[in-house]
Every structure is written in structure tokens, then in C-alpha cells.
Amino acid sequence: MHITAEQRLDGGVLERAFTLGEIPGILWTPASASAPVPLVLLGHPPLGLRRMYPRLVDRARRAAADGFAAATIELPGSGDRPRWAAAEQARADLRRAVAAGGPVDDDVVDALVLPLVEKSVPEWRAALDALLSLPEIGGPVGYSGGVISIGVRLAVVEPRIAAAVLFAGSLVPAALFEEARRVTVPLHVLLQWDDEGNDRQAALDLFDAFGSEEKTLHATMGGHTGVPRFAGDAAARFLARHLT
């Protein structure tokens, strides 16, 4: 893990850009920590860290205010990382299916999501190894946001994740429903009821499939980008309860 830049944000939050091999990432740590702090991994859609930065830094500031570090990494094929021909083709196929007005074929969903999960989850785990080696970070670890299928896989395979906030706003392959039954960590799932790009019934079915004894569905009216602040605050309180 190589630190490439750092700056102090308002409130004294330390922001450090880093690379892990060829993977860019960002780490935020609170100013006032006197002992190793818990960590929140900030997931995001594959739109690039530069584009997602305003939303990520807002979430990181909230984590820092709660006494946590927060970190994120660039997903495969997005941002400044090399283009990924198969992913580009899968996105094109999805756009055509949506434009045609019909249901999105399972093969298109699988081609779009499963390779991203297979590539990104090992990278998240490698980043977690590096982050937990820093003296200022001590765990426990939470995961918040991003492509829900990545969150499902991480919650299954990564024992260091103690709780997860998942955003029901992306397509989910059928295979991930089976994996969801193996998720046991506490979950807080956000659902925008009128999300134009999300199959509401599929999101409800996925929530039902989760094997966690503690799971909460927080549904609010509005479209994909209209998550109200109070819903984000509820998710932050959930993580604060489970990481302290």
C-alpha cells in the first residue's frame, strides 16, 4: 500500500489517496482518534472515484464524526483503471434491453454483474488486509453501499466484516440469491421504492433470502438518486451501533 497524496479536510479529517498495486483508493481517518478505530468500507457503483467523490466524501465525513475510518477503492474497469471489454459489452447489452422496454435477460445480468463480483471482491479483501495493518485502524469492520452483489459476496466470504449496509439499487444474478442465504451478519438494507432502474420485487425477494437473524429493510419513496438524508442517518446509526 503506497500513499500518493494527503490533505486535511474541514474538521481535521485526514484524507489519503493510495494505491494497492495498480488499484487506486482513498482512506479517511478522524482527527481526534487516540486509539485504533473501526473501519467502514465504502462501496460505490462502477462510475469512477472522481465522479463518485462528492458522495463518498460526505459518507466518509459522517463515519469520521462517529469515530470511524472509512476507505474505498476503484472498481475494475472504471475510473482510471484499464477498460474491460467484456464489461463494456455487457453494459451495451443492458442499455439495449432497457431501451427495448422488455425484461432484462438473466444472461445479460450475469454477464454484467458476476465478473465484477469475481474480480472486485478479492481486491476489497486485499485492501482490507492493507488497511488493517495500519496502526491507526483496528476494526471491527463494516461495509456500506455500492453494488449490492459485491456486498453480498463480501458478507459471505469475509469474516472480518461485522455488519453491512446494502443499497438495493442494482441488478442481482440468480446465483447471488443463494449466496444471500449464507449471510449471517447484521444487515440494514436501503430501498428506494420508486427506483426506476431497480426491480422492487426482486429487491424484496433478496431481502427475504438473507440468512441474517438481524436484518432491517428501510424503504422510502423516491427514485434511485433521491435517498433522503434521514435514511442515510439511520444507516450510519446502524453501523455505529455494531462497530462500537
C-alpha positions in Angstrom: 0.0 0.0 0.0 1.5 3.3 -1.2 0.3 6.7 0.0 0.3 9.0 -3.0 -1.3 12.2 -1.6 -2.8 13.6 1.6 -4.8 16.6 2.7 -6.7 17.8 5.7 -10.4 18.4 5.2 -12.7 20.6 7.3 -13.0 19.3 10.8 -9.5 17.8 10.7 -10.4 14.6 8.8 -7.2 13.3 7.1 -7.8 12.2 3.5 -5.1 10.0 2.0 -5.0 8.7 -1.6 -3.3 5.4 -2.0 -2.5 2.7 -4.5 -2.6 -1.0 -3.8 -0.6 -2.4 -6.7 -2.4 -0.8 -9.6 -5.7 -0.2 -7.7 -6.3 3.4 -6.6 -8.1 4.1 -3.3 -8.9 6.7 -0.7 -8.6 6.5 3.1 -10.2 8.9 5.5 -9.4 8.9 9.3 -10.8 11.1 12.1 -8.7 13.8 13.6 -9.2 13.1 17.2 -8.6 9.3 17.4 -6.3 8.4 20.3 -6.5 4.6 19.7 -7.1 2.3 16.7 -10.6 2.9 15.3 -13.1 0.8 13.5 -13.3 0.9 9.7 -16.1 1.3 7.2 -15.6 0.1 3.6 -17.5 2.5 1.3 -18.9 0.7 -1.7 -20.0 2.5 -4.8 -21.2 1.8 -8.4 -18.6 1.4 -11.1 -18.7 5.0 -12.3 -15.2 6.0 -11.2 -13.9 7.5 -7.9 -13.7 11.0 -9.4 -17.4 11.0 -10.3 -18.4 9.4 -7.0 -16.1 11.5 -4.8 -18.7 14.1 -3.6 -21.0 11.4 -2.3 -18.1 9.3 -0.9 -16.5 12.1 1.0 -19.9 13.0 2.6 -20.2 9.5 3.8 -16.6 9.5 5.0 -17.2 12.7 6.9 -20.1 11.1 8.7 -18.0 8.0 9.5 -15.3 10.2 10.9 -17.8 12.1 13.0 -18.8 8.8 14.5 -15.2 8.0 15.3 -14.5 5.6 12.4 -12.0 5.4 9.5 -13.5 5.0 6.0 -11.9 3.7 2.8 -12.8 2.9 -0.8 -11.1 1.5 -3.9 -11.6 1.9 -7.6 -13.6 -1.0 -9.1 -12.2 -3.0 -12.0 -12.8 -1.4 -15.4 -13.8 2.0 -14.0 -12.2 5.4 -13.4 -8.5 5.4 -14.5 -8.2 1.6 -14.5 -7.9 -0.2 -17.8 -11.1 -0.6 -19.8 -12.7 -4.0 -19.6 -14.1 -5.1 -22.9 -16.5 -7.7 -21.5 -17.9 -5.2 -19.1 -18.4 -2.6 -21.8 -20.2 -5.2 -23.9 -22.4 -6.2 -21.0 -23.4 -2.6 -20.3 -24.2 -2.1 -24.0 -26.4 -5.2 -24.0 -28.2 -3.9 -20.8 -28.8 -0.5 -22.5 -30.3 -2.2 -25.5 -32.6 -4.3 -23.3 -33.8 -1.3 -21.3 -34.4 0.7 -24.5 -36.5 -2.1 -25.9 -38.7 -1.9 -22.9 -38.7 -5.6 -22.1 -37.3 -7.5 -19.1 -33.6 -7.8 -18.8 -32.5 -11.3 -19.7 -30.8 -13.3 -17.0 -27.8 -13.9 -19.3 -27.3 -10.1 -19.5 -27.5 -9.7 -15.8 -25.0 -12.5 -15.2 -22.5 -11.1 -17.8 -22.7 -7.7 -16.3 -22.5 -8.5 -12.6 -20.9 -11.8 -11.9 -17.5 -11.0 -13.4 -17.4 -7.7 -11.5 -18.1 -9.6 -8.3 -15.4 -12.2 -9.1 -12.8 -9.5 -9.8 -13.6 -6.9 -7.2 -14.2 -9.0 -4.0 -10.6 -10.3 -3.9 -9.4 -6.7 -4.4 -11.6 -5.5 -1.5 -10.1 -8.2 0.7 -6.6 -7.3 -0.2 -7.3 -3.7 0.6 -8.7 -4.7 3.9 -5.5 -6.6 4.7 -3.5 -3.5 4.0 -5.8 -1.1 5.8 -5.9 -3.2 9.0 -2.1 -3.3 9.0 -2.1 0.4 9.7 -1.6 1.3 13.4 -4.5 3.8 13.4 -7.1 1.2 12.3 -8.1 -1.7 14.5 -11.5 -2.9 13.5 -14.2 -4.1 13.7 -15.1 -3.6 10.0 -18.4 -2.6 8.3 -19.3 -2.5 4.7 -21.7 0.2 3.3 -23.2 0.8 -0.1 -22.2 0.0 -3.6 -23.2 -2.8 -5.9 -25.3 -5.0 -3.7 -24.0 -8.2 -5.2 -20.5 -7.2 -4.2 -21.7 -6.6 -0.6 -23.5 -10.0 -0.5 -20.4 -11.8 -1.6 -18.1 -9.9 0.8 -20.5 -10.6 3.7 -20.3 -14.3 2.9 -16.6 -14.8 2.4 -15.0 -12.1 4.6 -15.3 -12.9 8.4 -13.8 -9.6 9.4 -17.0 -7.8 8.3 -19.2 -7.4 11.4 -22.2 -5.6 9.8 -23.3 -4.3 6.4 -25.4 -1.6 4.9 -26.6 -2.6 1.5 -28.3 -0.4 -1.2 -31.0 -2.2 -3.2 -30.5 -0.4 -6.4 -28.7 -2.7 -8.8 -29.4 -5.9 -10.8 -28.8 -9.2 -8.9 -27.9 -12.5 -10.6 -29.9 -15.5 -9.5 -26.8 -17.2 -8.1 -26.4 -14.4 -5.6 -29.8 -15.2 -4.1 -28.4 -18.5 -3.0 -25.4 -16.8 -1.5 -27.7 -14.4 0.4 -29.0 -17.3 2.4 -25.5 -17.7 3.8 -25.2 -14.1 5.0 -25.4 -14.0 8.8 -24.0 -10.6 9.8 -26.5 -7.9 10.9 -27.9 -6.1 7.8 -29.5 -2.7 7.1 -30.9 -2.6 3.6 -31.9 0.7 1.9 -34.6 0.5 -0.8 -35.9 3.4 -2.9 -39.5 2.4 -3.5 -39.8 4.2 -6.9 -36.3 3.4 -8.2 -36.7 3.4 -11.9 -33.7 1.1 -12.5 -34.4 -1.4 -9.8 -36.9 -4.4 -9.7 -38.7 -3.7 -6.5 -40.0 -7.3 -6.1 -36.5 -8.7 -6.7 -35.1 -6.4 -4.0 -37.8 -7.6 -1.6 -37.1 -11.3 -2.5 -33.4 -10.7 -1.9 -34.1 -9.2 1.5 -36.3 -12.2 2.3 -33.4 -14.6 1.3 -30.8 -13.1 3.6 -30.0 -15.5 6.4 -29.2 -12.9 9.0 -31.1 -13.0 12.3 -30.9 -9.3 12.4 -31.9 -7.6 9.2 -33.8 -4.3 8.6 -35.4 -3.0 5.4 -35.6 0.8 5.3 -37.8 1.7 2.3 -38.5 5.3 1.4 -40.4 6.9 -1.5 -38.4 8.3 -4.4 -36.1 7.4 -7.3 -32.6 6.0 -7.5 -30.7 9.2 -6.6 -33.2 10.5 -4.1 -32.2 8.8 -0.9 -33.2 11.2 1.8 -30.8 12.3 4.5 -32.8 10.7 7.3 -32.3 7.3 5.6 -28.6 7.8 5.4 -28.6 8.9 9.0 -30.4 5.7 10.0 -27.8 3.6 8.2 -25.0 5.5 9.9 -26.6 4.8 13.3 -26.9 1.1 12.5 -23.1 0.9 11.8 -22.3 3.0 14.9 -24.3 0.5 17.0 -22.5 -2.5 15.6 -18.9 -1.2 15.3 -18.5 0.3 18.7 
